């Protein structure tokens, strides 16, 4: 698994979208191709000095200590007083700074300032303002992709790009990798009606939450070509149409909902207006990116579950993160307030071949490669 993760987290990993392709001669097997994700995490860019000129964000513990008088700060910072300090940071009575972010001091949040990032053009436009924004969006600046793509929408990347936990190879990547390996969090992908892996105008693409344990080899890496069942809850069955042009797979927009169990987080990914762009790899795997608008309420549910302790350990403050997520939200305006309720995001996708099993009360059908 370490080899799988290191491949995903190298600088410029998303450039894999354009390399390691199948041979130029397309196969025409009329097949269905199943995959098990070993990587499904935030597409993080490198926090370079240009991107984060003020450095990385400071964790909640250090921010809290910085507000105290010198003597009290020195006392609470001592290792023997760690428990006492932990009970004070981001807490007041029955309130805590992540569940009740507007009730606590907002220290602000340093955001990603480079003009280049990973993601997809979700609205078909470049940078916009209130007057020029596409329907169902709010005005926002766009990125250029690392391969020169125009109009990349990834406001989530802008918000969290200078936060240590979200960096490539950081805490959240490590948690995602571990839970995909132990099977507590599972993403299955299926491409069907594929007549030609290089050019096909009409394919079907499914993203599913999986259910069940994952088999590993002796080195702890996920084994390819194992059979895995889709989740019994149809909320986590996400199917759309797509096409393949010159080896590049793209889908029509769809709402993507996947069950998430990652340590203390028990929630969903809910990405509205999602679309996938990717490619078959020579080893039979799949690589690409999911772009879409992450629902703010669902995203904040993850932060509440992670709690104040995570903001202490991984380098952010909840009130600052809460404000920036809402400030930079750019999708699905509330019809009453006009404020956007979702934020453009990008998720890496890396997957190995697998057999995706669809169960129904009447039958059990294996979709084979």
Secondary structure, DSSP 8 states (H G I E B T S, - for coil): -HHHHHHHHSTTGGGGGGSS---SS-----EEEEEEEEE--B------TTTTTT-S---HHHHHHHTS-HHHHHHHHSGGGHHHHHHHTTEETTEETTTTGGGS----------SB---B-SSSSSS--TTT--TTB-----BB-TT--SSBB-HHHHHHTT-GGGSTTSHHHHHHHHHHHHTSS-EEEEEEEES-SS-EEEEEEEEEEEES---B-TTS-B-TT-EEEE-SSGGGEEEEEEEEETTEEEE--EEEEEEEEETTEEEEEEEEEEEEEEEE-TTS-EEEEEEEEEEHHHHHHHHHHHHHHHHHHHT--HHHHHHHHHHH--EEE-TTT--EEEEEEEEEEEEEE-EEEEE-SS-EEEE--
